[in-house]
Amino acid sequence: MLGMIVRFIVSAIVLLLVSYIVPGLHVAGFTGALIAAVVIAVLGYVVELAFGKTKLTRFHRGAVGFITSAVVIYLTQFIVPGSIRVNLIGALLASLVIGIVDTFVPTELR
């Protein structure tokens, strides 16, 4: 349970940092980032459950994961209005930056 809380806090911090870098993405403070991080995680889990068993090549899995992450980030603004605002280009850029940052975050925190 504590590990999950730490993951959400780290995700919220990453989301806040990304919002300062990526144009077209605005997060309403740490609380908004924390709520958005939880929603993004839940939506990502649902998508993974729905499409997790598909057989894709390594490249396709990466490309599909990138697009899926962007769509999940974009949809989050409609689920928690006021916490996050993003346009389509901002969602794509945020997905890319979060993917890059994720490679440097230790596995224990993910």
C-alpha positions, 0 to 999 in steps of 0.5 A, spaced: 500 500 500 505 504 501 509 503 495 502 504 491 502 511 494 509 513 493 508 511 486 502 516 485 506 521 489 512 520 484 507 520 478 504 527 480 511 530 481 513 528 474 506 530 471 507 537 474 514 537 472 512 535 465 507 541 465 512 546 466 516 543 460 510 541 455 506 547 452 499 545 451 499 542 458 497 545 464 496 542 471 492 545 477 497 544 482 500 538 486 493 536 488 490 536 481 497 532 479 495 527 484 488 526 482 490 526 475 496 521 476 491 516 479 486 517 473 491 516 468 493 510 472 486 507 472 485 508 465 492 505 463 490 499 467 483 498 464 487 499 457 492 494 459 487 489 461 483 490 455 488 490 450 494 486 454 494 480 450 494 482 443 501 480 440 505 485 437 512 486 435 516 490 439 516 496 435 508 496 435 508 495 442 512 502 443 508 505 438 501 503 441 503 504 448 505 512 446 499 513 442 495 510 448 498 514 453 497 520 449 489 518 449 489 517 456 492 523 458 487 527 453 481 523 456 483 525 463 481 532 463 474 530 461 474 525 467 477 530 472 475 537 469 479 543 473 485 538 475 488 538 468 488 541 461 491 539 455 490 539 447 492 534 443 499 536 441 500 537 448 498 530 450 502 527 445 508 531 447 507 529 454 506 522 453 513 522 449 516 526 455 513 522 460 516 516 457 523 518 457 523 520 464 520 513 466 526 510 463 530 514 468 525 513 474 528 507 478 523 500 478 521 500 485 518 507 484 514 505 478 
